[in-house]
Amino acid sequence: MREVEWETLRWVDWYNNRRLLSTIGYITPAEAEEAFYENLAALDKAV
């Protein structure tokens, strides 16, 4: 049971942080989120 849980956690980590998303230019979700918040901060400064 412990091994199944560990492998599930590894897969969830990969899915949420490391997989490449083709629809947004083959970047990871973490990179996309970082770019989103950078854009949001830039917009706040512009206003």
Secondary structure, 3 states (H helix, E strand, C coil): CHHHHHHHHHHHHHHHHCCCEHHHCCECHHHHHHHHHHHHHHHHHHC
